[in-house]
């Protein structure tokens, strides 16, 4: 009888993710998904009947998936993620990096390219929306962007000093765009719910 060299593994995805993350980040990700009131894809918070149609196991799986996604996203974003910053008037894309502080309160976008060094710090709770290029109102893009830029474009609308502002970034690819949108929406809902409960 041949022996297998493989070790038996009985960890779930959620348990496996815990092995590499500091405990404070693990707890924060759990709290974020729980308190943000996240619902599985395809189900509406406004339609309570839609939630009763899915099983408790499916909800648990979706929450575990989102916790893992948020945990991985935040641990990477704390270290900094390369991105592009897009000037929506000229269409020029500048090399930039975004960071999230370890308390998950602020998103900072920094660039040090040929246009000079600059930084923009946005309170995550002040973000009003994150739009993909196809979701932007007509006329927002005053120029036509290259297709490879357009499909990775994200426009963050936020409030600063009682004024609505926006910043446009590009992610590495479409999958990273989806991850950014999902995780930042969870983070901003958490920040908004947390500030209203304080």
C-alpha positions, 0 to 999 in steps of 0.5 A: 500500500502506497503512503501519501506524503500529503498532510490531512487538511481540515481548515475552512477558508476562514480558518486558513486566513487567520493563520497569517493575519494579526489578531486585531485585523482578524477581529476588525474584519469580522466586526466590519462585515457583521456591523456593515449589514452586508447581504449576499450578492443578488439579495436586497436589504429592502426585500426581507423575503429575498433573505428568507429564500437563502439558507443559513449555510449560504449566508454563513458562506457569503459572510466568510467569503466577505470577511476573507476578502476584506481581511486580505484587502485591508492587510494589503492596503495598509502596506500600500497598493500601486494604482493610477490617478486619472485627471478626468479633464486631460485623461492623463494617468499618473503613477500613485499609491493608495493606503488605508491607515491601520485603524481603517479611518482614512484612505490616502492617495499619494503620487510623486511623479513628474507632476510633483509630489502630492497627497490626498487624505479622505475619511472613509466615512465621507465617501458617498459612492464609488463609480465605475466608468460605465456608471458615471453620469453623461458628461463626467468624462470630458475626454475619451479614455483609452479602453484599458484605462476606462475598464479599470477606472474608479471614481470616488465621490466624497465630502470634504469641507461640505463640498462634494469632491472626487478622485479617479484612480485605476486599479491593476485589473477588473478583478482588483476593481471589483475587490476595491469597490466591495471592500471599500463599500463595506469599510465606508458603511462600517465607518458611517454606522460606527460614527452614527452610534458614537 
